Amino acid sequence: MSASARTALLLLVAFAAALPFIPGVPPYWITVAAYIGMAAIVALGIVVLTGVAAVVSFGQAMFVGFGAYTTAILTTRHGWPPLATLPVAIGIAGLLAWGIGAITLRLKGHYLPVATIAWNISFFYLTGSLDYFRRFDGIAGIPPLSIFGISFAEVTRFYLVTLLVVVALVVVTRNLLDSRVGRSIRSLKGGALAAESFGVDTGRAKILAFVYAGVLAAISGWLYAHFQRAINPSPFNVNVSIDYLLMAVAGGVGQIGGAILGAALVTIVRDKLQDVLPWLIGAQGNYEAIVFGTVLILIFQFAPEGLWPYLRRLFGPPARARPESAGAAGLLRPARERPAPGAEILRVTNLRKAFGGLVAVNDLSFTVQAGEIVGLIGPNGAGKSTSFNLVTGVLAATGGSIAFRGEEICGRPARRVAALGIARTFQHVKLVHGMSTIENVALGHHLRGRAGALQGALRLDRAEEAQIFADARRQLERVGLLDCADTLAGELALGQQRLVEIARALALDPVLLLLDEPAAGLRHAEKTALAGLLRRVRAEGVAILLVEHDMDFVMGLTDRLVVMNFGSELAQGSPADIQRNPAVLEAYLGSAA
């Protein structure tokens, strides 16, 4: 966050805190401000779930209901003090969110958001049909919020508590997203394939985001119950869930500030439209729903990232300051022990992959030794990238064996293969464009870090983060991109993005490095620098397996070559032998060799 933006934020918080004490401000607007705060808490969870983790949910009002009904039942029937019910509400909502998420997040495409609608509808009719929840009559007589004997029944006091909760949750959310676990959640937007290849458990990351959003919604519901003093199923139906999603989308679903902006806009505009539209039309009705539908379409058309980015531009680009010190030694997992030069690292035996009747890889066999660069070459469609995906666990082999340092890894998922020390880049660059260059490289350290979500949220991970970013800077310096550390990855040229991928792969501290067309998009001088870097990596004892179409680059760099054609091995040998091989000349290199 830039200094000007930080100053503006502090002034905004100060104004919000002073709002009840400004002469002439009616209590009605304090009440509206309290509703904005409660809605902003739910929208904040949607920012994490939808804007960051890319999981669309139409069921957040259900989690608001979990929090509201929990405290309503405990306070009215069992005499619990309101504050004591908060951890119970959080626990119940978190547990139910985990269970619902474990079932629902397995779904793909449009089935996932449709399932969240189904859950919300089920909750609505469950609470409206069971006597335990007092059906649609709801639960009345909920005591006002009181903390340590101080009553917050008066609207100004309640508003100040709500504001304090909003500020605290904004800080916690920002801390979480700026942590090791937060980066794993943010990496989901770059694709599960890349995230899994650096050790991220994408299923766990999605569930964490789902639970976090559910817990925030439950906190909002807890506040709502003690503000309204009576609840029924109506505020927790699907239409309200859509309103929460609209708030996040209108403000900026990928931005923390967008949650607050969207909650304020939608709450205030809806309030005014309910008064103005019936007067304009001359009849009573929920005409504001039509207006909001139109507004939502316009936002999708003209401001797909919401309104917050336009407001943020007034304060210039955000500063992305990172810890400069290396932190205490020994916080990261130790570097891997390098095998002896010439030791066999990878043995592929009769590897086969069939997609129905199409055989993409057919009985491929080769080895890679420590301190060796092996090139896997062949025409387009020869099966090179498929072989990479088989070795790294992205695809399951139809047959054959893959042994890494003598251990069979065929069939292991990508994140477990990465944990062994196998890192890779991709034929088509897979970076998280909304993250800075150095944050993308820091993703490569995911398995080397230890800090969890709670440590990140409470900012107890700073020493470890300092070490992670110190090493990330070192990797960027190795590939010549240290000056671009704070540049958004999506703003880099294609060749630079490929170098960032290599830096991210090196951050994993690999024993085996797989590079898929690393020189594509690089200028001649950049290719020369890349070749020098790979030779230095080889000298450190790292084995390298690369796919590349630039034959000058390959012939001058590799120790051995494996040539593929139509999924099968065509030849193996030194670059000089391959250049003289008649079969290779006919199938691939041709007279240009």
C-alpha positions as CSV (number, residue, x, y, z in Angstrom):
1,M,0.0,0.0,0.0
2,S,1.4,3.4,-1.0
3,A,1.9,6.1,1.6
4,S,-0.9,8.3,0.1
5,A,-3.3,5.3,0.1
6,R,-2.4,4.4,3.7
7,T,-3.0,8.1,4.8
8,A,-6.4,8.1,3.0
9,L,-7.3,4.8,4.7
10,L,-6.4,6.1,8.1
11,L,-8.5,9.3,7.4
12,L,-11.4,7.2,6.3
13,V,-11.3,5.1,9.5
14,A,-11.0,8.2,11.6
15,F,-14.0,9.7,9.8
16,A,-16.0,6.5,10.3
17,A,-15.2,6.5,14.0
18,A,-16.2,10.2,14.3
19,L,-19.4,9.8,12.3
20,P,-21.7,9.3,15.3
21,F,-20.3,12.4,17.0
22,I,-20.6,14.8,14.1
23,P,-23.4,17.4,14.8
24,G,-26.5,17.0,12.7
25,V,-25.9,13.3,11.7
26,P,-29.3,11.6,12.4
27,P,-29.3,8.2,14.2
28,Y,-30.8,6.7,11.1
29,W,-27.6,7.1,9.2
30,I,-25.7,5.5,12.1
31,T,-28.0,2.5,11.8
32,V,-27.3,2.4,8.0
33,A,-23.6,2.5,8.7
34,A,-23.9,-0.4,11.1
35,Y,-25.6,-2.4,8.4
36,I,-22.9,-1.5,5.9
37,G,-20.3,-2.8,8.4
38,M,-22.0,-6.1,8.9
39,A,-22.5,-6.5,5.1
40,A,-18.8,-5.6,4.5
41,I,-17.7,-8.4,6.7
42,V,-19.6,-10.9,4.5
43,A,-18.3,-9.3,1.3
44,L,-14.8,-9.5,2.7
45,G,-15.1,-13.2,2.9
46,I,-16.4,-13.3,-0.7
47,V,-13.3,-11.4,-1.8
48,V,-11.1,-14.2,-0.4
49,L,-13.4,-17.0,-1.7
50,T,-14.4,-15.7,-5.1
51,G,-12.0,-12.9,-5.9
52,V,-8.9,-14.7,-4.7
53,A,-9.6,-18.4,-4.7
54,A,-11.9,-18.2,-7.8
55,V,-14.7,-20.1,-6.1
56,V,-18.2,-18.6,-6.8
57,S,-20.6,-19.0,-3.9
58,F,-24.3,-18.0,-3.8
59,G,-24.7,-19.3,-0.3
60,Q,-23.0,-16.9,2.1
61,A,-26.3,-15.8,3.7
62,M,-26.6,-19.3,5.0
63,F,-23.4,-18.9,7.0
64,V,-24.7,-15.6,8.3
65,G,-27.7,-17.6,9.5
66,F,-25.4,-20.1,11.2
67,G,-23.9,-17.4,13.3
68,A,-27.2,-15.7,14.0
69,Y,-29.1,-18.8,15.0
70,T,-26.3,-20.1,17.1
71,T,-26.2,-17.1,19.3
72,A,-29.9,-16.7,19.3
73,I,-30.5,-20.2,20.6
74,L,-27.7,-20.1,23.2
75,T,-28.7,-16.7,24.6
76,T,-32.5,-17.1,24.7
77,R,-32.8,-20.7,25.8
78,H,-29.6,-21.4,27.7
79,G,-28.8,-18.0,29.2
80,W,-25.4,-17.7,27.7
81,P,-23.9,-14.2,27.6
82,P,-23.6,-12.9,24.1
83,L,-19.8,-12.7,24.0
84,A,-19.5,-16.3,25.0
85,T,-21.5,-17.4,22.0
86,L,-19.1,-15.9,19.5
87,P,-16.5,-18.7,19.6
88,V,-19.3,-21.3,19.4
89,A,-20.8,-19.5,16.4
90,I,-17.4,-19.4,14.7
91,G,-16.7,-23.0,15.5
92,I,-20.1,-24.3,14.2
93,A,-19.9,-22.2,11.1
94,G,-16.3,-23.3,10.5
95,L,-17.1,-27.0,11.0
96,L,-20.2,-26.8,8.7
97,A,-18.2,-24.9,6.1
98,W,-15.5,-27.5,6.2
99,G,-18.1,-30.3,5.7
100,I,-20.0,-28.5,3.0
101,G,-16.8,-27.4,1.3
102,A,-15.4,-31.0,1.3
103,I,-18.5,-32.1,-0.6
104,T,-19.2,-29.2,-2.8
105,L,-15.7,-28.1,-3.9
106,R,-15.2,-31.3,-5.7
107,L,-17.7,-30.1,-8.3
108,K,-16.5,-28.3,-11.4
109,G,-17.8,-25.6,-13.6
110,H,-21.3,-24.3,-13.1
111,Y,-22.2,-27.2,-10.9
112,L,-20.3,-25.7,-7.9
113,P,-22.2,-22.3,-7.7
114,V,-25.5,-24.2,-8.3
115,A,-24.7,-26.5,-5.4
116,T,-24.2,-23.5,-3.1
117,I,-27.6,-22.3,-4.1
118,A,-29.1,-25.7,-3.2
119,W,-27.4,-25.6,0.2
120,N,-28.7,-22.1,0.9
121,I,-32.3,-23.1,-0.1
122,S,-32.1,-26.2,2.1
123,F,-31.0,-24.1,5.1
124,F,-33.8,-21.5,4.5
125,Y,-36.5,-24.2,4.4
126,L,-35.0,-26.2,7.2
127,T,-35.1,-23.2,9.6
128,G,-38.5,-22.3,8.3
129,S,-40.0,-25.7,8.9
130,L,-38.6,-27.0,12.2
131,D,-40.0,-26.0,15.6
132,Y,-36.4,-26.0,17.0
133,F,-35.8,-22.8,14.9
134,R,-39.3,-21.5,15.6
135,R,-40.2,-21.9,11.9
136,F,-40.8,-18.7,10.0
137,D,-41.9,-16.9,13.1
138,G,-38.2,-16.9,14.1
139,I,-36.6,-16.3,17.5
140,A,-37.3,-13.1,19.5
141,G,-36.0,-11.7,22.7
142,I,-32.3,-11.9,21.8
143,P,-30.4,-9.9,24.4
144,P,-28.5,-6.9,23.3
145,L,-24.7,-7.1,22.8
146,S,-22.9,-6.7,26.1
147,I,-19.1,-7.0,26.7
148,F,-17.7,-7.2,30.2
149,G,-20.9,-5.8,31.6
150,I,-21.1,-2.9,29.2
151,S,-24.3,-2.8,27.1
152,F,-24.2,-2.0,23.4
153,A,-27.9,-1.8,22.9
154,E,-27.6,1.9,21.9
155,V,-27.0,2.2,18.1
156,T,-23.9,4.4,18.4
157,R,-22.1,2.0,20.7
158,F,-23.1,-0.9,18.5
159,Y,-21.9,0.8,15.4
160,L,-18.5,1.5,17.0
161,V,-18.1,-2.2,17.9
162,T,-19.0,-3.2,14.4
163,L,-16.5,-0.7,13.0
164,L,-13.8,-2.2,15.3
165,V,-14.6,-5.7,14.1
166,V,-14.5,-4.6,10.4
167,V,-11.1,-2.9,10.9
168,A,-9.7,-6.0,12.7
169,L,-11.0,-8.4,10.0
170,V,-9.6,-6.2,7.2
171,V,-6.1,-6.4,8.9
172,V,-6.4,-10.1,9.5
173,T,-7.5,-10.7,5.9
174,R,-4.7,-8.6,4.5
175,N,-2.2,-10.5,6.7
176,L,-3.5,-13.8,5.6
177,L,-3.3,-13.1,1.9
178,D,0.2,-11.7,2.4
179,S,1.4,-15.0,3.9
180,R,2.7,-18.3,2.7
181,V,-0.8,-19.9,3.0
182,G,-2.3,-16.8,1.4
183,R,-0.1,-17.1,-1.6
184,S,-1.2,-20.7,-2.0
185,I,-4.8,-19.5,-2.1
186,R,-3.9,-16.7,-4.5
187,S,-2.1,-19.2,-6.7
188,L,-5.4,-20.9,-7.6
189,K,-6.1,-18.1,-10.1
190,G,-2.9,-19.1,-11.9
191,G,-4.3,-22.6,-12.4
192,A,-4.3,-25.7,-10.2
193,L,-1.8,-27.3,-12.4
194,A,1.0,-24.8,-11.7
195,A,0.1,-24.6,-8.0
196,E,0.2,-28.4,-7.5
197,S,3.5,-28.6,-9.3
198,F,5.1,-26.5,-6.5
199,G,3.6,-28.4,-3.7
200,V,0.3,-26.5,-3.1
201,D,-2.6,-28.7,-2.0
202,T,-5.2,-26.9,-4.1
203,G,-8.1,-28.8,-2.5
204,R,-7.0,-27.8,1.0
205,A,-6.4,-24.2,-0.2
206,K,-10.0,-24.0,-1.6
207,I,-11.5,-25.5,1.6
208,L,-9.5,-23.0,3.7
209,A,-10.9,-20.1,1.7
210,F,-14.4,-21.6,1.9
211,V,-14.1,-21.9,5.7
212,Y,-12.6,-18.5,6.1
213,A,-15.5,-16.9,4.2
214,G,-18.0,-18.9,6.2
215,V,-16.5,-17.8,9.5
216,L,-16.5,-14.1,8.5
217,A,-20.2,-14.5,7.5
218,A,-21.0,-16.1,10.9
219,I,-19.3,-13.2,12.7
220,S,-21.6,-10.9,10.7
221,G,-24.6,-13.0,11.7
222,W,-23.6,-12.9,15.3
223,L,-23.6,-9.1,15.2
224,Y,-26.8,-9.0,13.2
225,A,-28.7,-11.1,15.8
226,H,-27.8,-8.9,18.7
227,F,-28.5,-5.8,16.7
228,Q,-31.9,-6.8,15.5
229,R,-32.8,-8.7,18.7
230,A,-35.0,-11.0,16.7
231,I,-34.3,-13.2,13.6
232,N,-36.2,-15.4,11.2
233,P,-35.2,-17.2,8.0
234,S,-35.9,-14.3,5.6
235,P,-32.5,-12.4,5.9
236,F,-30.7,-15.6,5.1
237,N,-32.3,-16.7,1.8
238,V,-30.6,-17.0,-1.6
239,N,-31.7,-13.4,-2.7
240,V,-29.6,-12.0,0.2
241,S,-26.7,-14.2,-0.8
242,I,-26.9,-12.7,-4.3
243,D,-26.9,-9.2,-2.7
244,Y,-23.7,-10.1,-0.8
245,L,-22.1,-11.3,-4.1
246,L,-23.2,-8.1,-5.8
247,M,-21.5,-6.0,-3.2
248,A,-18.2,-7.7,-3.7
249,V,-18.5,-7.6,-7.5
250,A,-19.6,-4.0,-7.6
251,G,-16.8,-2.8,-5.3
252,G,-14.1,-5.1,-6.7
253,V,-14.2,-8.8,-6.0
254,G,-10.5,-9.2,-6.0
255,Q,-9.8,-6.3,-3.6
256,I,-10.2,-5.9,0.2
257,G,-11.2,-2.3,-0.2
258,G,-13.8,-3.3,-2.8
259,A,-15.7,-5.3,-0.1
260,I,-16.2,-2.1,1.9
261,L,-16.9,0.1,-1.1
262,G,-19.4,-2.4,-2.5
263,A,-21.2,-2.9,0.8
264,A,-21.6,0.9,1.2
265,L,-22.8,1.5,-2.3
266,V,-25.3,-1.4,-2.4
267,T,-26.7,-0.7,1.0
268,I,-27.1,3.0,0.5
269,V,-28.4,2.8,-3.0
270,R,-30.9,0.1,-2.1
271,D,-32.2,2.1,0.8
272,K,-32.7,5.2,-1.4
273,L,-34.2,3.2,-4.3
274,Q,-36.8,1.7,-2.0
275,D,-38.1,5.2,-1.3
276,V,-37.7,6.7,-4.7
277,L,-38.8,4.0,-7.2
278,P,-42.3,3.4,-5.8
279,W,-42.8,7.2,-5.9
280,L,-41.6,7.4,-9.5
281,I,-43.5,4.4,-10.7
282,G,-46.6,5.0,-8.6
283,A,-46.9,1.5,-7.3
284,Q,-45.3,-0.6,-4.5
285,G,-42.9,-3.4,-5.4
286,N,-39.3,-4.6,-5.3
287,Y,-38.3,-2.6,-8.3
288,E,-34.8,-2.1,-6.9
289,A,-34.0,-5.7,-7.9
290,I,-34.5,-4.7,-11.5
291,V,-32.2,-1.7,-11.1
292,F,-29.5,-3.8,-9.4
293,G,-29.7,-6.4,-12.1
294,T,-29.2,-3.7,-14.7
295,V,-26.3,-2.2,-12.7
296,L,-24.7,-5.6,-12.4
297,I,-24.7,-6.1,-16.1
298,L,-23.2,-2.7,-16.7
299,I,-20.5,-3.4,-14.2
300,F,-19.6,-6.7,-15.9
301,Q,-19.6,-4.8,-19.2
302,F,-17.6,-1.7,-18.4
303,A,-15.9,-2.4,-15.1
304,P,-15.3,-6.1,-14.7
305,E,-12.9,-5.6,-11.9
306,G,-15.4,-3.4,-10.0
307,L,-15.2,0.2,-9.0
308,W,-12.4,0.0,-6.4
309,P,-9.5,-0.1,-9.0
310,Y,-10.7,3.2,-10.3
311,L,-10.7,4.7,-6.9
312,R,-7.3,3.2,-6.1
313,R,-5.7,4.9,-9.1
314,L,-6.2,8.3,-7.4
315,F,-3.4,7.2,-5.0
316,G,-1.0,5.8,-7.5
317,P,0.3,2.2,-7.7
318,P,0.5,0.3,-4.5
319,A,3.9,-0.1,-2.9
320,R,4.8,-3.8,-2.4
321,A,7.4,-3.5,0.4
322,R,8.9,-6.7,1.6
323,P,11.1,-7.6,4.5
324,E,14.7,-6.7,3.7
325,S,16.5,-8.8,6.4
326,A,17.0,-12.5,5.9
327,G,15.4,-13.3,9.3
328,A,16.5,-15.8,11.8
329,A,18.4,-18.8,10.3
330,G,16.9,-22.2,10.2
331,L,13.2,-21.2,9.8
332,L,13.0,-22.7,6.3
333,R,13.4,-26.3,5.7
334,P,17.1,-27.1,5.0
335,A,18.4,-27.3,1.5
336,R,18.3,-30.7,-0.1
337,E,21.4,-32.8,-0.1
338,R,22.9,-33.0,-3.6
339,P,23.6,-36.4,-5.0
340,A,27.1,-37.3,-6.2
341,P,28.0,-36.2,-9.7
342,G,27.0,-38.9,-12.2
343,A,24.6,-40.6,-9.8
344,E,21.4,-41.7,-11.5
345,I,18.5,-39.3,-10.7
346,L,15.7,-40.3,-13.0
347,R,15.0,-43.6,-14.8
348,V,12.1,-43.8,-17.2
349,T,11.3,-47.3,-18.4
350,N,8.8,-48.3,-21.1
351,L,6.7,-45.2,-20.2
352,R,3.3,-45.2,-22.0
353,K,0.3,-42.9,-22.1
354,A,-2.8,-43.5,-24.1
355,F,-5.8,-41.1,-24.4
356,G,-8.4,-43.6,-25.6
357,G,-7.2,-44.9,-28.9
358,L,-4.5,-42.2,-29.2
359,V,-1.1,-43.2,-27.9
360,A,0.8,-40.0,-26.9
361,V,3.8,-41.7,-25.4
362,N,4.8,-45.2,-26.4
363,D,7.4,-47.2,-24.5
364,L,9.8,-44.4,-23.8
365,S,13.0,-45.1,-21.8
366,F,15.8,-42.9,-20.8
367,T,17.9,-41.9,-17.7
368,V,19.2,-38.6,-16.3
369,Q,22.2,-38.3,-14.1
370,A,23.2,-35.7,-11.5
371,G,25.0,-32.7,-13.0
372,E,23.8,-33.5,-16.5
373,I,21.6,-31.6,-19.0
374,V,19.5,-33.9,-21.1
375,G,17.5,-32.6,-24.0
376,L,14.1,-34.1,-25.0
377,I,13.5,-33.1,-28.6
378,G,11.2,-33.9,-31.5
379,P,8.7,-32.4,-33.8
380,N,5.5,-30.8,-32.5
381,G,3.1,-33.5,-31.2
382,A,5.9,-36.0,-30.5
383,G,4.8,-36.4,-26.9
384,K,7.5,-34.3,-25.2
385,S,5.2,-32.2,-23.0
386,T,3.1,-35.3,-22.2
387,S,6.3,-37.0,-21.0
388,F,7.0,-34.0,-18.7
389,N,3.5,-34.2,-17.3
390,L,3.9,-37.9,-16.6
391,V,7.2,-37.4,-14.8
392,T,5.9,-34.6,-12.7
393,G,2.6,-36.3,-11.7
394,V,0.3,-34.1,-13.7
395,L,-0.9,-37.1,-15.7
396,A,-1.1,-40.7,-14.7
397,A,0.8,-43.2,-16.9
398,T,-1.0,-46.0,-18.7
399,G,2.1,-48.2,-18.3
400,G,5.8,-48.2,-17.5
401,S,7.9,-47.0,-14.6
402,I,9.3,-43.7,-13.4
403,A,12.0,-44.0,-10.7
404,F,13.4,-40.9,-9.0
405,R,16.6,-41.6,-7.0
406,G,15.6,-45.3,-7.0
407,E,12.1,-44.6,-5.7
408,E,9.1,-45.4,-7.9
409,I,7.0,-42.2,-8.3
410,C,4.7,-43.2,-11.2
411,G,1.1,-42.4,-10.2
412,R,2.0,-40.0,-7.4
413,P,0.1,-36.6,-7.4
414,A,2.1,-33.6,-8.6
415,R,2.4,-31.9,-5.2
416,R,4.1,-35.1,-3.8
417,V,6.4,-35.3,-6.7
418,A,7.4,-31.7,-6.1
419,A,8.1,-32.5,-2.5
420,L,10.8,-35.0,-3.6
421,G,12.7,-32.2,-5.3
422,I,11.4,-32.2,-8.9
423,A,10.6,-28.7,-10.2
424,R,9.3,-27.6,-13.6
425,T,8.3,-24.9,-16.0
426,F,5.5,-25.0,-18.6
427,Q,5.2,-24.8,-22.3
428,H,2.6,-22.1,-21.9
429,V,3.6,-19.8,-19.1
430,K,1.6,-20.3,-15.9
431,L,2.1,-17.3,-13.5
432,V,-0.4,-15.6,-11.3
433,H,-0.7,-12.3,-13.2
434,G,-2.3,-10.5,-10.3
435,M,0.7,-11.1,-8.1
436,S,4.1,-9.4,-8.3
437,T,7.1,-11.1,-9.8
438,I,8.8,-11.8,-6.5
439,E,5.5,-13.1,-5.0
440,N,5.3,-15.6,-7.9
441,V,8.9,-16.7,-7.2
442,A,8.1,-17.0,-3.5
443,L,5.4,-19.6,-4.5
444,G,8.3,-21.9,-5.3
445,H,9.2,-21.8,-1.5
446,H,5.8,-23.1,-0.5
447,L,7.2,-26.5,0.6
448,R,10.2,-25.0,2.3
449,G,8.1,-22.9,4.6
450,R,6.3,-24.0,7.8
451,A,4.0,-21.1,8.8
452,G,0.3,-21.9,8.8
453,A,-2.8,-19.8,8.3
454,L,-3.2,-18.7,11.9
455,Q,0.5,-17.6,12.1
456,G,0.0,-15.6,8.8
457,A,-3.2,-14.0,9.9
458,L,-1.7,-12.9,13.2
459,R,1.6,-11.7,11.6
460,L,3.7,-14.2,13.5
461,D,5.4,-15.4,10.3
462,R,7.5,-12.3,9.5
463,A,10.9,-13.9,10.2
464,E,10.1,-16.8,7.9
465,E,8.7,-14.5,5.3
466,A,11.9,-12.5,5.4
467,Q,13.9,-15.6,4.6
468,I,11.5,-16.6,1.8
469,F,11.7,-13.2,0.1
470,A,15.5,-12.9,0.6
471,D,15.9,-16.1,-1.3
472,A,13.3,-15.1,-3.9
473,R,15.3,-12.0,-4.6
474,R,18.4,-14.1,-5.0
475,Q,16.7,-16.3,-7.5
476,L,15.5,-13.3,-9.5
477,E,19.0,-12.0,-9.5
478,R,20.2,-15.3,-10.9
479,V,17.9,-14.9,-13.9
480,G,18.6,-11.2,-14.3
481,L,15.1,-9.9,-13.2
482,L,15.8,-8.4,-9.8
483,D,14.8,-4.9,-11.1
484,C,11.4,-6.3,-11.9
485,A,10.7,-7.8,-8.5
486,D,7.8,-5.6,-7.7
487,T,6.3,-5.5,-11.2
488,L,3.1,-7.4,-11.7
489,A,3.9,-10.7,-13.5
490,G,1.2,-10.0,-16.1
491,E,3.0,-6.8,-17.1
492,L,6.2,-8.6,-18.1
493,A,7.2,-9.6,-21.6
494,L,6.7,-13.3,-22.5
495,G,10.5,-14.0,-22.4
496,Q,10.7,-12.4,-18.9
497,Q,7.8,-14.4,-17.7
498,R,9.6,-17.6,-18.7
499,L,12.6,-16.5,-16.7
500,V,10.3,-15.9,-13.7
501,E,9.1,-19.4,-14.1
502,I,12.7,-20.7,-14.0
503,A,13.4,-18.6,-10.9
504,R,10.3,-20.0,-9.3
505,A,11.4,-23.5,-10.1
506,L,14.9,-22.9,-8.6
507,A,13.2,-21.6,-5.5
508,L,11.9,-25.1,-4.9
509,D,15.6,-26.2,-4.3
510,P,15.3,-29.0,-6.9
511,V,17.4,-32.0,-7.5
512,L,15.8,-32.4,-10.9
513,L,14.7,-29.4,-13.0
514,L,12.4,-29.9,-16.0
515,L,12.3,-26.9,-18.4
516,D,9.6,-26.9,-21.1
517,E,10.8,-24.6,-24.0
518,P,12.7,-22.2,-21.7
519,A,14.3,-20.2,-24.5
520,A,11.0,-19.5,-26.3
521,G,10.5,-15.7,-26.6
522,L,14.1,-14.8,-25.5
523,R,16.4,-12.6,-27.5
524,H,19.9,-13.9,-28.5
525,A,21.6,-12.2,-25.5
526,E,19.0,-13.5,-23.1
527,K,19.4,-17.1,-24.5
528,T,23.2,-16.8,-23.9
529,A,22.6,-15.7,-20.3
530,L,20.1,-18.5,-19.8
531,A,22.6,-21.0,-21.1
532,G,25.2,-19.7,-18.7
533,L,22.7,-19.9,-15.8
534,L,21.8,-23.5,-16.6
535,R,25.5,-24.5,-16.8
536,R,26.0,-23.0,-13.3
537,V,22.9,-24.9,-12.0
538,R,24.3,-28.1,-13.5
539,A,27.6,-27.4,-11.8
540,E,25.7,-27.3,-8.5
541,G,24.7,-30.9,-9.0
542,V,21.2,-30.3,-10.3
543,A,20.0,-32.6,-13.1
544,I,18.2,-30.8,-15.9
545,L,15.8,-32.2,-18.5
546,L,14.6,-29.7,-21.1
547,V,12.4,-29.6,-24.1
548,E,13.4,-27.0,-26.7
549,H,13.0,-26.3,-30.4
550,D,15.9,-23.9,-30.8
551,M,18.5,-26.4,-32.0
552,D,21.4,-24.0,-31.7
553,F,20.6,-23.5,-28.1
554,V,20.1,-27.3,-27.5
555,M,23.2,-28.5,-29.3
556,G,25.5,-26.0,-27.5
557,L,24.1,-26.8,-24.0
558,T,23.1,-30.4,-23.6
559,D,25.2,-33.4,-22.7
560,R,22.8,-35.9,-24.2
561,L,19.7,-35.9,-26.3
562,V,16.6,-38.1,-26.4
563,V,14.7,-37.7,-29.7
564,M,11.0,-38.5,-29.9
565,N,8.7,-39.0,-32.8
566,F,5.0,-39.9,-32.7
567,G,5.4,-40.7,-29.0
568,S,8.2,-43.2,-29.4
569,E,12.0,-42.9,-28.9
570,L,13.7,-42.3,-32.2
571,A,17.3,-42.0,-31.0
572,Q,19.5,-41.2,-28.0
573,G,23.1,-40.0,-27.9
574,S,25.4,-37.0,-27.7
575,P,24.5,-33.8,-29.7
576,A,27.2,-34.7,-32.2
577,D,25.8,-38.2,-32.7
578,I,22.2,-37.0,-33.1
579,Q,23.2,-34.4,-35.7
580,R,24.7,-37.3,-37.8
581,N,21.8,-39.7,-37.2
582,P,20.0,-40.3,-40.6
583,A,16.7,-41.2,-38.9
584,V,16.7,-37.9,-36.9
585,L,17.7,-35.9,-40.0
586,E,14.8,-37.3,-41.9
587,A,12.2,-37.0,-39.2
588,Y,13.2,-33.7,-37.5
589,L,16.4,-31.9,-38.0
590,G,16.4,-32.0,-41.8
591,S,19.0,-30.3,-43.9
592,A,19.0,-27.2,-41.6
593,A,21.0,-29.2,-39.1
